Structures are given as structure tokens and as C-alpha cells.
Amino acid sequence: MEDTSSEIAAVLEQVGPRLKRVRTQRRITLTGLAATTGISKSTLSRLETGQRRPTLELLLALSQAYRVPLDDLVGAPEVGDPRIRLKPGRVKGRTVIPLTRQPDGMQVWKIVIPTSKIIPEPRAHDGHEWIYVLSGHLRFVLGERDWVLGPGEVAEFDTHVPHWFGSTGEGPSEILSIFARPGERMNIRTPDPKP
């Protein structure tokens, strides 16, 4: 019984630093997070410094605000099963399946875009994104430009530029989306050219 309680204490000690790391990497202030979650700024600060034990209610609110699984915030120990249980969600009428589990660093999703998502709703935000079309055809709007991408095509862009991707109206499409926050870059390796 003592081993279990010491393991739990060790996991709980890491929650505060993990919460602070996620918030700072996303460049969110305590004030901004308090406004988003409804949790007071002082409570958030005490959680991050370890002066307050996290409750399930607080962790669920933070998990939702950061859009990460609760396990990632808590740092739940692995149970020995290497399979990842992907939990699809719905975002703006699209099916979104997270393929990465870490709350910081690059985020990867498989996105299924239904035929009905044809009206562009461009938005801009911090970061850099890569889109790879797996199947179907994708309409991609970036600034004033408008393209149709097919299977195997890739788009790379700065998300500060207003952008949108959706259906051409001819059928659904599936894509992989890789999103990096400011300061992160994907390392692309290509073979050295032969002399």
C-alpha cells in the first residue's frame, strides 16, 4: 500500500510543472486561462506551483481548455499496452482523430472532411501547418489564393495568413494535419545529391 501511495504522490508532484509548461508553451497567461476556464488566477497559480492539489474537476476544465487528454496533464503511467486508443471528436462538422498524445510539441491529426463543408471560413492564428491529402479532393484557401489538392499533395503554410480547407463539394476527403506552434519546425531530411 505504501508503494502505491508514494507512486501517486510522485505523479501528483509533476502535475504542477506539467500544467505550467503546457500553458507557457502555448503562450497563455494565467489571466487568459482564468477567463477561458472560469478557474481563479490564484487557484491556477497554486496548481502550477504545487501549493494546491489538483482535483478532477479542475483537471477536466484545463484538459478541455488545452484540448489535450487528461492523461497528458496528469502524466499517467503507461500500463504496458502499446496500443493507442484514438478517440475521434467532432470539430466544426469534421471528424478529428488525434494522432499525437503529448500536450506540447507538434500536434498531428487525421481529419475527415464531409462533402457539406464547402463554405470557406478563413481564420488566422500563431503557428505553422502542413496538410497531406490522403483521399478525395480538398479545397484549400490561403489568403487570396484558392487551390484544389488531390491525394498525395502537400501544403505547407504560416497560419498567420488567413486560411481554410474543406470540401470541393464532390465528395469527402481525408487529410493529415501537422501543426507546430511558434518556434517549432519540422525537420525534413532528403538524400544528399550525388556529386
VOGU-3710 file (C-alpha; in Angstrom, 3 decimals, decimal comma):
1> medtsseiaa> 0,000/0,000/0,000  2,871/2,378/0,749  4,387/1,856/-2,707  1,099/2,830/-4,368  0,683/5,984/-2,288  4,274/7,050/-2,969  3,733/6,455/-6,705  0,587/8,605/-6,607  2,429/11,338/-4,697  5,240/11,290/-7,277
11> vleqvgprlk> 2,732/11,625/-10,145  0,915/14,476/-8,380  4,217/16,330/-7,808  4,724/16,502/-11,572  1,243/17,828/-12,399  2,030/21,449/-11,444  5,191/21,755/-13,570  3,425/19,962/-16,447  0,486/22,411/-16,290  2,841/25,396/-16,268
21> rvrtqrritl> 4,880/24,013/-19,194  1,755/23,487/-21,329  0,467/26,987/-20,558  3,780/28,762/-21,238  4,466/26,795/-24,430  1,078/27,900/-25,698  1,842/31,474/-24,636  -1,261/31,732/-22,497  -1,243/33,974/-19,440  -2,764/32,967/-16,115
31> tglaattgis> -5,286/35,760/-16,624  -6,231/34,454/-20,072  -6,531/30,887/-18,799  -8,665/32,044/-15,874  -11,025/33,788/-18,314  -11,251/30,653/-20,504  -11,745/28,113/-17,717  -13,548/30,089/-15,014  -10,863/28,974/-12,535  -9,432/31,843/-10,498
41> kstlsrletg> -5,951/33,088/-11,338  -4,764/32,368/-7,779  -6,023/28,764/-7,955  -4,254/28,259/-11,295  -1,044/29,689/-9,867  -1,240/27,449/-6,785  -1,852/24,404/-9,008  1,246/25,194/-11,082  3,468/25,718/-8,026  2,191/22,586/-6,281
51> qrrptlelll> 0,621/24,548/-3,424  -2,794/23,117/-4,336  -3,655/19,532/-5,165  -5,411/19,169/-8,500  -8,985/17,907/-8,383  -10,644/16,031/-11,205  -12,959/18,995/-11,821  -10,010/21,399/-12,252  -8,042/18,986/-14,439  -11,058/18,348/-16,696
61> alsqayrvpl> -11,509/22,097/-17,229  -7,794/22,503/-18,074  -7,826/19,433/-20,321  -10,713/20,949/-22,270  -9,089/24,404/-22,447  -5,809/22,959/-23,763  -7,578/20,339/-25,931  -5,406/17,517/-24,614  -6,299/14,202/-22,996  -6,467/14,232/-19,217
71> ddlvgapevg> -3,735/11,550/-19,104  -1,315/14,021/-20,715  -1,859/16,612/-17,993  -1,530/14,097/-15,198  1,265/12,079/-16,774  -0,482/8,805/-16,026  1,987/5,936/-16,026  1,978/3,589/-19,012  0,195/0,330/-18,370  2,287/-1,798/-20,720
81> dprirlkpgr> -0,166/-1,891/-23,623  1,482/-0,239/-26,658  -1,805/0,302/-28,482  -3,070/3,867/-28,638  -6,784/4,303/-28,185  -7,653/7,034/-30,667  -10,787/8,919/-29,711  -12,348/10,748/-32,646  -14,023/14,050/-31,956  -16,133/16,491/-33,949
91> vkgrtviplt> -14,803/19,979/-34,696  -16,785/22,304/-36,973  -18,595/19,368/-38,578  -15,390/17,425/-39,240  -14,244/14,174/-37,674  -10,883/14,806/-36,000  -8,692/11,973/-34,739  -5,621/12,991/-32,698  -2,529/11,000/-33,670  -0,220/12,545/-31,066
101> rqpdgmqvwk> -0,751/12,494/-27,330  1,736/14,979/-25,902  0,243/18,337/-24,873  3,277/20,250/-26,097  5,235/19,972/-29,293  3,826/19,243/-32,707  0,235/18,082/-32,960  -0,905/15,632/-35,645  -4,486/14,839/-36,602  -6,285/12,787/-39,201
111> iviptskiip> -9,260/14,851/-40,333  -12,244/13,578/-42,320  -13,952/16,451/-44,121  -17,556/15,792/-45,206  -18,866/16,844/-48,602  -21,031/19,504/-46,919  -18,083/21,632/-45,680  -17,836/23,876/-48,775  -18,178/27,454/-47,482  -14,784/28,992/-46,639
121> eprahdghew> -14,393/30,392/-43,121  -10,764/31,625/-43,140  -9,028/32,169/-39,817  -5,512/33,061/-38,705  -3,540/32,123/-35,591  0,020/31,555/-34,401  1,868/28,585/-35,816  2,861/26,646/-38,909  0,898/23,836/-40,553  1,402/21,041/-43,053
131> iyvlsghlrf> -1,531/19,304/-44,742  -1,234/15,982/-46,598  -4,224/14,759/-48,618  -4,858/11,046/-48,055  -8,005/10,674/-50,173  -10,569/12,749/-52,034  -10,030/16,316/-53,139  -9,525/19,222/-50,771  -10,253/22,880/-51,394  -7,527/24,958/-49,772
141> vlgerdwvlg> -7,783/28,738/-49,364  -4,707/30,686/-48,229  -5,015/34,465/-48,197  -6,376/35,443/-51,623  -5,342/32,151/-53,301  -7,604/29,142/-53,818  -6,408/25,623/-54,789  -7,744/22,090/-55,123  -5,375/19,442/-53,740  -5,608/15,738/-54,571
151> pgevaefdth> -4,297/12,565/-52,943  -0,584/12,737/-52,150  -0,384/16,535/-52,414  1,020/18,583/-49,555  0,568/22,200/-48,488  2,852/23,974/-46,008  1,917/27,406/-44,686  2,247/30,013/-41,962  -1,030/30,067/-40,031  -0,777/33,843/-39,508
161> vphwfgstge> -2,150/34,033/-43,067  -5,957/33,583/-43,070  -6,618/30,030/-44,268  -9,338/27,417/-44,640  -9,614/23,911/-46,005  -12,764/21,995/-46,844  -14,638/20,013/-49,433  -14,792/20,702/-53,160  -18,431/19,598/-52,919  -17,741/16,439/-54,933
171> gpseilsifa> -17,132/14,098/-52,020  -15,481/13,749/-48,622  -11,729/13,969/-48,169  -9,264/12,708/-45,581  -6,127/14,587/-44,629  -3,267/14,522/-42,172  -2,653/17,845/-40,451  0,608/18,587/-38,659  0,551/21,757/-36,591  3,554/23,385/-34,934
181> rpgermnirt> 3,409/26,279/-32,523  5,663/29,330/-32,974  9,352/28,456/-32,806  8,858/24,788/-33,697  9,909/23,480/-37,081  9,623/20,144/-38,818  12,973/18,639/-39,782  12,790/17,399/-43,347  15,572/15,072/-44,414  16,306/14,388/-48,022
191> pdpkp> 19,083/12,303/-49,503  22,245/14,206/-50,310  22,514/14,892/-54,037  25,069/12,731/-55,779  28,162/14,652/-56,882
//
